[in-house]
Amino acid sequence: KENILRITHCMTRLRLDLLDWDKADIHKIKQVPGVMGILKEDVLHVVIGPGKAGETAEKLSSLAALKVGEAAGKSSEIQIENQKKTKMQQVLRKTGNIFIPLIPGVVASGIITGAANFAKNSGADPEGTLLKLLLFMGSGLFAYLGILVGWNTAKEFNGTPVLGAIAGMFIINPALADLTVFGEALVPGRGGLFGVMFAAWLMVVVERAVRQRIPSAVDIIFTPLLTVLTVGVLTLYVIQPVASVLSEALIKAIESFLDAGGFMVGGLLAGFFLPVVLLGLHHGLTPIHMELINSLGYTPLLPIFAMAGAGQVGAVMAIYIKTRNNRLRTIIKGALPVGFLGIGEPLLYGVTLPLGRPFITACMGGAVGGAFQAAIKTGASGIGVSGVSLIPLIDDGKYLLYGMGLLITYLSGFFFTYLFGFKEEMAENI
């Protein structure tokens, strides 16, 4: 336990910051029943699946006398900071930390809204009390998401969270419609979540600068007051207009890219998405998805990227049929059910990546599915889920078409892997 500096976890992985990496016996950890894979980055990731990750982190924290998320002293913080690799990775890590805590709420709200819209498209009475109630509950988070993003942004940059929340209010407040700047009426929500994040970050910067110059006796009064007034003016006159231009340009670029490239672009995006996940760059896509939903009502990227995970599912089913390795079959049996639900990390780090070639054939299967989804122009009205779980969130009633794409991707990943992606000797050192 003296070698553990910090214990954290995500949905599927236990994350351990270690003092001495040489003391970690990776081979023995892999042999522990329930462990599906190991990933060594800036921290040690032990893939054990959804639900189990949080439970294991809590039990391990009691054994190590270290609360989950708590660092073991100042030396550990230095160690952790030294382990971080690049500025880009730090930016993506912080972006992920802003949005990942929101995903459970986004998933719940998205599924409720998706189910209500599915019922409406199936002929349910749009004036019915139950349908209106579901739409009310599902839409609440998205209406006020900017406040939560602002709170998390300020918190992530070690500022006062409530000031970040106020920055979000500056962007989404309906009262903006009654104000004019430079002769033009302001638009609530203009600048989107990119504007919210920048305004909340600026709150942190201004707060620190003001606090250094304010006597401690009156800090509680004047620091937040001057911070809110300063960032409020900058938000209305600078941040919102600039963020709006950047946001609109990004959305138009994505739409033009997909329209011009069609199925070829969809295939490339899905085919290279798993390598993007390995590099940790997928965290930067969350605000893009959210901004697309905020502006268009749906994200055309998520159904395409979801096919990368479906390609893995097909590949792993082929491996399960072909292999006689009991440990590999056990890992697959534990990871495959959640793979169908769109949680692909256990399959990625426990099966396809360690085996090598199946990772490539899984990407190939995903590319076929991505091309199909781009060709039929599916979109998702929410994020946070993938695979079969994404069906209720598919926009414009294209549920069956999306499901057909899933099936095509499963079969593509299966046949690519079955025919030339796996040999039994690959499983010897799994």
LOGU-851838 format. One record per residue (C-alpha): y negated, x negated, z. Coordinates in pm, 1 decimal. Layout:
<drenvos>
+----------+----------+----------+
!        y !        x !        z !
+----------+----------+----------+
!        Y !        X !        Z !
...
+----------+----------+----------+
</drenvos>
This chain:
<drenvos>
+----------+----------+----------+
!        y !        x !        z !
+----------+----------+----------+
!      0.0 !      0.0 !      0.0 !
!   -234.5 !   -298.0 !     47.7 !
!   -221.3 !   -350.0 !   -330.0 !
!   -367.0 !     -5.2 !   -404.6 !
!   -744.7 !      7.4 !   -435.1 !
!   -784.1 !    367.5 !   -546.4 !
!   -564.6 !    667.7 !   -625.6 !
!   -676.4 !    928.6 !   -878.4 !
!   -503.9 !   1159.8 !  -1121.0 !
!   -562.2 !   1376.4 !  -1425.7 !
!   -353.7 !   1668.5 !  -1552.1 !
!    -45.3 !   1462.7 !  -1638.1 !
!   -100.9 !   1110.2 !  -1502.6 !
!   -116.8 !    934.4 !  -1168.1 !
!   -383.7 !    662.7 !  -1189.5 !
!   -373.9 !    356.3 !   -966.3 !
!   -638.8 !     84.8 !   -934.6 !
!   -449.9 !   -229.4 !   -829.5 !
!   -564.5 !   -546.9 !   -658.1 !
!   -285.6 !   -764.9 !   -801.3 !
!   -124.0 !   -641.5 !  -1121.3 !
!    156.4 !   -897.2 !  -1093.8 !
!    291.2 !   -718.7 !   -787.3 !
!    350.5 !   -399.2 !   -985.2 !
!    712.0 !   -381.5 !  -1103.4 !
!    662.7 !   -176.2 !  -1418.8 !
!   1033.6 !   -175.9 !  -1504.1 !
!   1129.6 !    -24.5 !  -1167.4 !
!    851.5 !    233.2 !  -1187.8 !
!    988.1 !    345.5 !  -1525.1 !
!   1330.8 !    397.8 !  -1367.9 !
!   1199.3 !    639.6 !  -1104.1 !
!   1330.8 !    989.4 !  -1184.0 !
!   1050.6 !   1202.2 !  -1321.7 !
!    846.4 !    914.1 !  -1461.8 !
!    798.2 !    976.9 !  -1834.2 !
!    599.2 !    669.2 !  -1925.6 !
!    360.9 !    393.8 !  -1821.6 !
!     22.2 !    301.9 !  -1966.9 !
!   -163.6 !    -14.7 !  -1864.9 !
!   -537.9 !     -2.7 !  -1927.3 !
!   -816.1 !    -67.1 !  -1677.3 !
!   -592.6 !    118.3 !  -1429.7 !
!   -217.5 !    178.8 !  -1415.3 !
!   -131.8 !    522.2 !  -1558.1 !
!    203.5 !    669.3 !  -1454.2 !
!    286.6 !    972.2 !  -1671.1 !
!    470.4 !   1235.5 !  -1465.9 !
!    355.6 !   1565.8 !  -1616.3 !
!    128.5 !   1857.7 !  -1520.9 !
!    138.5 !   1981.5 !  -1162.9 !
!    336.7 !   1682.6 !  -1041.5 !
!     47.7 !   1440.3 !  -1096.0 !
!   -176.8 !   1601.7 !   -834.1 !
!    107.1 !   1654.4 !   -588.3 !
!    221.6 !   1293.2 !   -617.8 !
!   -133.5 !   1162.0 !   -577.6 !
!   -174.4 !   1358.0 !   -253.4 !
!    155.6 !   1230.8 !   -108.4 !
!     84.7 !    873.8 !   -213.5 !
!   -262.0 !    893.1 !    -59.5 !
!   -111.3 !    986.7 !    276.5 !
!    128.1 !    691.2 !    256.1 !
!   -152.4 !    451.4 !    164.5 !
!   -399.5 !    603.0 !    415.9 !
!   -646.3 !    638.8 !    129.2 !
!   -800.5 !    966.1 !     18.3 !
!   -761.5 !   1064.4 !   -346.1 !
!  -1058.0 !    922.9 !   -538.1 !
!  -1171.7 !    706.5 !   -245.3 !
!  -1212.4 !    333.2 !   -304.5 !
!  -1066.9 !     86.4 !    -55.2 !
!  -1383.1 !    -98.4 !     42.7 !
!  -1660.4 !   -278.4 !   -147.0 !
!  -1426.9 !   -540.0 !   -292.5 !
!  -1232.4 !   -268.7 !   -465.7 !
!  -1544.4 !   -131.1 !   -629.8 !
!  -1620.1 !   -477.8 !   -767.1 !
!  -1261.5 !   -506.8 !   -886.9 !
!  -1277.0 !   -165.6 !  -1051.2 !
!  -1606.5 !   -239.2 !  -1223.6 !
!  -1473.8 !   -572.9 !  -1351.3 !
!  -1176.8 !   -398.6 !  -1502.0 !
!  -1394.3 !   -180.4 !  -1722.7 !
!  -1386.6 !   -316.0 !  -2073.3 !
!  -1677.9 !   -222.2 !  -2299.6 !
!  -2002.0 !    -27.3 !  -2292.1 !
!  -1852.6 !    224.6 !  -2535.1 !
!  -1554.8 !    282.8 !  -2308.0 !
!  -1787.5 !    331.4 !  -2011.1 !
!  -1995.2 !    586.6 !  -2203.1 !
!  -1681.2 !    773.8 !  -2311.5 !
!  -1541.6 !    757.6 !  -1959.8 !
!  -1859.2 !    911.3 !  -1819.0 !
!  -1863.3 !   1175.3 !  -2093.3 !
!  -1506.9 !   1264.1 !  -2002.4 !
!  -1594.7 !   1277.7 !  -1632.9 !
!  -1874.0 !   1524.8 !  -1711.3 !
!  -1657.4 !   1767.0 !  -1906.2 !
!  -1301.6 !   1724.4 !  -1773.3 !
!  -1374.8 !   1901.8 !  -1439.5 !
!  -1500.4 !   2199.5 !  -1642.6 !
!  -1187.4 !   2234.8 !  -1854.6 !
!   -992.1 !   2469.8 !  -1618.6 !
!  -1283.1 !   2713.3 !  -1627.6 !
!  -1329.3 !   2672.0 !  -2002.2 !
!   -957.6 !   2737.0 !  -2057.0 !
!   -955.6 !   3050.0 !  -1837.7 !
!  -1275.6 !   3189.4 !  -1990.5 !
!  -1164.6 !   3106.0 !  -2343.1 !
!   -825.3 !   3273.4 !  -2306.0 !
!   -980.1 !   3585.8 !  -2151.8 !
!  -1232.6 !   3609.2 !  -2435.2 !
!   -967.4 !   3531.1 !  -2695.4 !
!   -732.1 !   3797.4 !  -2559.7 !
!  -1013.6 !   4053.1 !  -2555.3 !
!  -1110.9 !   3972.9 !  -2913.6 !
!   -744.8 !   3986.8 !  -3015.6 !
!   -720.8 !   4333.5 !  -2863.9 !
!  -1042.4 !   4440.9 !  -3038.0 !
!   -913.4 !   4313.8 !  -3374.7 !
!   -589.3 !   4504.0 !  -3311.8 !
!   -772.9 !   4833.8 !  -3280.9 !
!   -862.0 !   4860.3 !  -2911.7 !
!  -1169.5 !   5069.4 !  -2832.6 !
!  -1465.4 !   4824.4 !  -2817.6 !
!  -1645.4 !   5065.4 !  -2582.3 !
!  -1353.3 !   5078.3 !  -2339.9 !
!  -1426.0 !   4970.9 !  -1983.2 !
!  -1136.3 !   4722.7 !  -1964.0 !
!  -1234.5 !   4547.3 !  -2287.0 !
!  -1597.5 !   4523.9 !  -2182.5 !
!  -1491.2 !   4388.4 !  -1843.5 !
!  -1276.3 !   4117.7 !  -2004.4 !
!  -1555.5 !   4013.6 !  -2239.4 !
!  -1796.6 !   4003.0 !  -1944.8 !
!  -1566.5 !   3776.7 !  -1740.9 !
!  -1485.3 !   3554.3 !  -2037.6 !
!  -1842.4 !   3502.2 !  -2154.5 !
!  -2001.8 !   3411.4 !  -1821.1 !
!  -1910.8 !   3042.9 !  -1819.9 !
!  -2027.8 !   2983.9 !  -2175.3 !
!  -2358.5 !   3160.0 !  -2106.9 !
!  -2438.3 !   2924.4 !  -1817.9 !
!  -2238.1 !   2617.9 !  -1918.5 !
!  -2553.6 !   2409.8 !  -1952.4 !
!  -2616.7 !   2436.4 !  -1577.6 !
!  -2271.0 !   2302.2 !  -1493.1 !
!  -2297.9 !   2024.1 !  -1751.7 !
!  -2635.6 !   1925.2 !  -1607.0 !
!  -2493.1 !   1923.2 !  -1252.9 !
!  -2196.6 !   1704.4 !  -1352.8 !
!  -2415.1 !   1469.0 !  -1557.9 !
!  -2648.9 !   1397.9 !  -1267.0 !
!  -2351.8 !   1359.9 !  -1033.6 !
!  -2178.2 !   1117.6 !  -1271.3 !
!  -2489.3 !    896.3 !  -1287.1 !
!  -2527.3 !    904.6 !   -907.3 !
!  -2828.5 !   1132.9 !   -905.0 !
!  -2895.0 !   1458.9 !   -720.2 !
!  -2667.3 !   1720.3 !   -882.4 !
!  -2900.9 !   2015.5 !   -830.6 !
!  -3173.7 !   1837.0 !  -1026.8 !
!  -2929.5 !   1796.0 !  -1313.2 !
!  -2854.6 !   2168.0 !  -1291.0 !
!  -3228.4 !   2239.1 !  -1317.8 !
!  -3236.2 !   2023.7 !  -1632.5 !
!  -2967.3 !   2252.0 !  -1775.3 !
!  -3179.9 !   2553.9 !  -1684.8 !
!  -3473.4 !   2405.1 !  -1873.7 !
!  -3263.0 !   2410.9 !  -2190.3 !
!  -3092.9 !   2751.7 !  -2163.0 !
!  -3344.8 !   2964.1 !  -1968.3 !
!  -3410.8 !   3291.1 !  -2159.9 !
!  -3775.8 !   3272.4 !  -2043.5 !
!  -3829.5 !   2995.6 !  -2301.1 !
!  -3866.8 !   3266.9 !  -2562.7 !
!  -4201.5 !   3360.1 !  -2402.3 !
!  -4343.4 !   3007.0 !  -2435.9 !
!  -4499.1 !   2832.2 !  -2734.7 !
!  -4527.8 !   2457.8 !  -2793.0 !
!  -4731.3 !   2314.4 !  -3080.9 !
!  -4782.7 !   2670.2 !  -3202.2 !
!  -4409.8 !   2751.4 !  -3220.8 !
!  -4210.8 !   2977.0 !  -2992.7 !
!  -3940.3 !   2796.9 !  -2798.0 !
!  -3577.8 !   2896.1 !  -2846.7 !
!  -3340.8 !   2923.4 !  -2545.7 !
!  -3044.9 !   2690.0 !  -2588.4 !
!  -3213.1 !   2479.9 !  -2856.2 !
!  -3088.7 !   2122.7 !  -2829.5 !
!  -2756.5 !   2240.4 !  -2689.2 !
!  -2542.1 !   2041.6 !  -2450.7 !
!  -2664.3 !   1710.8 !  -2592.2 !
!  -3012.8 !   1806.5 !  -2479.8 !
!  -2878.9 !   1911.5 !  -2140.1 !
!  -2698.1 !   1582.1 !  -2084.5 !
!  -2999.6 !   1374.9 !  -2183.7 !
!  -3239.0 !   1580.7 !  -1969.4 !
!  -3003.1 !   1556.6 !  -1670.1 !
!  -2966.8 !   1181.3 !  -1718.7 !
!  -3345.2 !   1152.4 !  -1735.6 !
!  -3365.5 !   1342.2 !  -1406.2 !
!  -3159.6 !   1063.8 !  -1248.3 !
!  -3375.6 !    788.9 !  -1398.2 !
!  -3704.3 !    951.7 !  -1297.4 !
!  -3575.6 !   1039.0 !   -950.6 !
!  -3487.0 !    675.1 !   -882.7 !
!  -3820.6 !    551.5 !  -1013.9 !
!  -4019.3 !    800.6 !   -805.8 !
!  -3817.0 !    736.9 !   -490.0 !
!  -3898.8 !    365.2 !   -504.7 !
!  -4269.6 !    446.8 !   -487.1 !
!  -4272.5 !    733.7 !   -237.4 !
!  -4287.0 !    675.5 !    140.8 !
!  -3960.5 !    779.0 !    303.7 !
!  -4141.4 !   1021.3 !    535.6 !
!  -4236.1 !   1249.3 !    244.7 !
!  -3949.8 !   1162.1 !     10.4 !
!  -3772.5 !   1496.9 !     53.4 !
!  -4085.5 !   1680.8 !    -67.3 !
!  -4245.3 !   1469.7 !   -336.5 !
!  -3948.2 !   1297.4 !   -502.9 !
!  -3777.1 !   1615.1 !   -628.9 !
!  -4113.4 !   1781.3 !   -699.8 !
!  -4246.3 !   1501.6 !   -919.3 !
!  -3906.4 !   1453.6 !  -1083.1 !
!  -3871.7 !   1818.3 !  -1185.1 !
!  -4232.0 !   1841.5 !  -1310.8 !
!  -4203.7 !   1520.6 !  -1515.3 !
!  -3867.0 !   1597.6 !  -1673.3 !
!  -3964.8 !   1962.4 !  -1726.3 !
!  -4261.5 !   1864.8 !  -1943.6 !
!  -4062.2 !   1598.7 !  -2130.6 !
!  -3778.3 !   1844.2 !  -2191.0 !
!  -4001.6 !   2107.3 !  -2350.8 !
!  -4215.0 !   1868.9 !  -2556.8 !
!  -3971.1 !   1590.1 !  -2646.7 !
!  -3605.9 !   1629.4 !  -2548.5 !
!  -3545.3 !   1981.1 !  -2674.9 !
!  -3700.1 !   1929.0 !  -3022.1 !
!  -3532.4 !   1590.5 !  -3075.4 !
!  -3191.9 !   1704.6 !  -2943.1 !
!  -3216.3 !   2013.4 !  -3163.2 !
!  -3264.9 !   1803.9 !  -3476.7 !
!  -2976.3 !   1573.2 !  -3384.3 !
!  -2746.7 !   1861.6 !  -3292.2 !
!  -2818.0 !   2054.7 !  -3611.1 !
!  -2771.8 !   1740.8 !  -3820.8 !
!  -2434.7 !   1668.2 !  -3657.8 !
!  -2306.8 !   2022.3 !  -3710.4 !
!  -2419.2 !   2029.7 !  -4074.9 !
!  -2255.8 !   1690.7 !  -4132.9 !
!  -1923.6 !   1811.2 !  -3990.6 !
!  -1934.9 !   2132.4 !  -4194.3 !
!  -2021.7 !   1944.1 !  -4514.4 !
!  -1751.8 !   1686.4 !  -4446.0 !
!  -1483.6 !   1952.5 !  -4406.4 !
!  -1606.9 !   2159.7 !  -4701.9 !
!  -1621.6 !   1861.6 !  -4937.2 !
!  -1297.5 !   1696.3 !  -4828.2 !
!  -1090.2 !   2005.1 !  -4762.0 !
!   -723.9 !   1946.3 !  -4690.4 !
!   -754.6 !   1568.2 !  -4742.2 !
!  -1008.0 !   1536.0 !  -4461.1 !
!   -797.1 !   1760.3 !  -4238.2 !
!   -493.9 !   1542.8 !  -4300.4 !
!   -681.6 !   1223.0 !  -4219.6 !
!   -836.7 !   1364.9 !  -3902.9 !
!   -504.7 !   1492.3 !  -3767.0 !
!   -309.2 !   1188.2 !  -3884.6 !
!   -534.5 !    943.5 !  -3701.3 !
!   -600.5 !   1153.0 !  -3391.9 !
!   -318.6 !   1006.1 !  -3179.8 !
!   -453.3 !    650.1 !  -3228.3 !
!   -794.1 !    785.4 !  -3126.1 !
!   -634.9 !    920.8 !  -2806.4 !
!   -481.7 !    580.8 !  -2735.9 !
!   -825.5 !    419.7 !  -2759.1 !
!   -974.7 !    681.1 !  -2527.5 !
!  -1226.5 !    789.3 !  -2791.1 !
!  -1116.5 !   1154.1 !  -2777.9 !
!  -1330.4 !   1208.7 !  -2466.6 !
!  -1638.0 !   1181.1 !  -2686.4 !
!  -1523.7 !   1481.5 !  -2889.7 !
!  -1554.6 !   1733.6 !  -2605.3 !
!  -1933.7 !   1777.1 !  -2625.0 !
!  -1902.6 !   1797.6 !  -3004.7 !
!  -1649.1 !   2081.6 !  -2975.4 !
!  -1869.7 !   2258.0 !  -2722.9 !
!  -2179.2 !   2220.5 !  -2937.2 !
!  -1995.4 !   2356.8 !  -3241.3 !
!  -1889.3 !   2659.9 !  -3036.1 !
!  -2241.3 !   2694.4 !  -2901.4 !
!  -2392.3 !   2691.5 !  -3253.0 !
!  -2123.9 !   2839.7 !  -3478.9 !
!  -1917.6 !   3040.0 !  -3233.6 !
!  -1610.0 !   2825.2 !  -3304.4 !
!  -1499.9 !   2466.7 !  -3356.6 !
!  -1320.0 !   2393.0 !  -3685.8 !
!  -1203.4 !   2055.5 !  -3552.0 !
!   -977.5 !   2163.1 !  -3266.7 !
!   -704.9 !   2337.4 !  -3473.8 !
!   -690.5 !   2028.0 !  -3694.2 !
!   -660.6 !   1787.6 !  -3402.0 !
!   -404.8 !   2016.9 !  -3235.7 !
!   -165.3 !   1939.3 !  -3520.3 !
!   -137.4 !   1578.5 !  -3400.6 !
!     38.6 !   1702.1 !  -3087.0 !
!    253.4 !   1939.9 !  -3290.0 !
!    369.4 !   1651.1 !  -3507.7 !
!    485.7 !   1477.7 !  -3189.5 !
!    680.8 !   1784.0 !  -3081.5 !
!    867.9 !   1787.6 !  -3412.4 !
!    933.5 !   1414.4 !  -3395.6 !
!   1069.7 !   1433.9 !  -3041.6 !
!   1302.0 !   1722.4 !  -3128.9 !
!   1451.0 !   1504.6 !  -3402.0 !
!   1497.4 !   1218.2 !  -3155.5 !
!   1666.6 !   1450.3 !  -2905.1 !
!   1919.7 !   1557.7 !  -3165.9 !
!   1991.4 !   1204.2 !  -3284.7 !
!   1996.8 !    998.5 !  -2964.4 !
!   2279.8 !    955.4 !  -2716.8 !
!   2062.0 !    773.5 !  -2463.3 !
!   2074.5 !    984.2 !  -2146.1 !
!   1746.0 !    854.4 !  -2000.6 !
!   1561.6 !    926.4 !  -2325.1 !
!   1709.6 !   1276.0 !  -2345.5 !
!   1607.4 !   1340.7 !  -1983.8 !
!   1248.4 !   1235.4 !  -2053.8 !
!   1238.3 !   1458.9 !  -2361.0 !
!   1377.1 !   1758.9 !  -2172.2 !
!   1104.4 !   1720.0 !  -1912.2 !
!    819.3 !   1661.0 !  -2156.5 !
!    901.8 !   1889.0 !  -2449.0 !
!    821.2 !   2228.3 !  -2287.8 !
!    465.4 !   2124.6 !  -2201.0 !
!    441.2 !   1962.2 !  -2544.5 !
!    475.6 !   2306.7 !  -2702.5 !
!    187.6 !   2419.1 !  -2479.7 !
!    -32.5 !   2140.1 !  -2613.0 !
!      3.5 !   1881.1 !  -2334.5 !
!    116.1 !   1582.5 !  -2535.3 !
!     63.4 !   1283.0 !  -2306.5 !
!    420.1 !   1282.6 !  -2163.4 !
!    559.3 !   1279.4 !  -2518.6 !
!    309.8 !   1017.0 !  -2633.5 !
!    350.3 !    766.9 !  -2350.6 !
!    707.4 !    851.2 !  -2260.5 !
!    872.7 !    878.1 !  -2602.7 !
!    696.8 !    820.7 !  -2934.7 !
!    472.9 !    524.8 !  -2845.0 !
!    738.8 !    319.4 !  -2660.8 !
!    983.2 !    374.6 !  -2948.8 !
!    731.4 !    262.8 !  -3211.2 !
!    825.1 !    409.5 !  -3546.2 !
!    843.5 !    772.3 !  -3421.1 !
!    477.2 !    740.3 !  -3329.1 !
!    400.4 !    681.9 !  -3696.9 !
!    622.0 !    965.8 !  -3821.6 !
!    464.7 !   1196.4 !  -3562.6 !
!    122.3 !   1106.9 !  -3704.3 !
!    252.6 !   1180.1 !  -4053.0 !
!    377.0 !   1521.7 !  -3941.9 !
!     40.2 !   1590.4 !  -3778.6 !
!   -138.3 !   1494.8 !  -4101.1 !
!     54.3 !   1761.3 !  -4294.1 !
!    -44.1 !   2024.9 !  -4039.0 !
!   -405.7 !   1906.8 !  -4027.1 !
!   -430.1 !   1938.0 !  -4404.0 !
!   -297.8 !   2294.9 !  -4381.9 !
!   -541.5 !   2398.2 !  -4106.5 !
!   -836.6 !   2250.6 !  -4297.9 !
!   -729.6 !   2426.8 !  -4616.9 !
!   -718.4 !   2771.2 !  -4451.2 !
!  -1032.3 !   2695.1 !  -4245.3 !
!   -914.2 !   2793.8 !  -3900.5 !
!  -1143.1 !   2762.4 !  -3601.6 !
!  -1112.5 !   2791.6 !  -3223.6 !
!  -1352.6 !   2984.8 !  -3001.2 !
!  -1265.3 !   2773.7 !  -2695.2 !
!  -1129.9 !   2433.2 !  -2598.3 !
!   -904.5 !   2283.5 !  -2332.3 !
!   -573.2 !   2399.8 !  -2476.4 !
!   -369.3 !   2313.9 !  -2782.5 !
!    -35.2 !   2390.8 !  -2944.7 !
!     97.9 !   2742.4 !  -2885.7 !
!   -157.3 !   2796.5 !  -2606.7 !
!   -439.1 !   2779.0 !  -2860.3 !
!   -325.1 !   3091.9 !  -3048.4 !
!   -533.4 !   3343.6 !  -2842.1 !
!   -845.2 !   3132.1 !  -2905.0 !
!   -814.9 !   3119.9 !  -3284.4 !
!  -1124.1 !   3265.2 !  -3446.3 !
!  -1156.4 !   3529.4 !  -3718.0 !
!   -812.1 !   3679.6 !  -3660.7 !
!   -625.2 !   3388.5 !  -3820.8 !
!   -359.7 !   3381.8 !  -3548.6 !
!    -60.3 !   3402.9 !  -3782.9 !
!   -201.4 !   3141.9 !  -4020.1 !
!   -254.9 !   2900.9 !  -3731.2 !
!     98.9 !   2972.3 !  -3607.6 !
!    231.8 !   2907.0 !  -3956.8 !
!     51.0 !   2572.2 !  -3952.1 !
!    215.1 !   2488.5 !  -3619.8 !
!    558.6 !   2562.6 !  -3762.8 !
!    489.2 !   2353.7 !  -4073.7 !
!    379.6 !   2065.3 !  -3851.8 !
!    685.0 !   2089.6 !  -3625.2 !
!    911.1 !   2077.1 !  -3930.3 !
!    718.3 !   1791.4 !  -4090.9 !
!    731.5 !   1577.0 !  -3778.5 !
!   1099.7 !   1662.3 !  -3737.5 !
!   1209.2 !   1569.8 !  -4089.1 !
!    995.0 !   1254.8 !  -4115.6 !
!   1145.1 !   1130.1 !  -3790.0 !
!   1500.9 !   1247.7 !  -3852.9 !
!   1517.3 !   1088.6 !  -4197.9 !
!   1360.0 !    749.5 !  -4133.8 !
!   1173.5 !    745.9 !  -3801.0 !
!   1441.7 !    680.5 !  -3542.2 !
!   1745.6 !    458.4 !  -3492.3 !
!   1958.1 !    451.5 !  -3179.6 !
!   1885.1 !     84.6 !  -3105.8 !
!   1518.6 !    175.6 !  -3052.8 !
!   1615.7 !    352.6 !  -2728.2 !
!   1785.1 !     52.5 !  -2565.2 !
!   1480.7 !    -61.3 !  -2365.8 !
!   1322.3 !    278.3 !  -2303.2 !
+----------+----------+----------+
</drenvos>
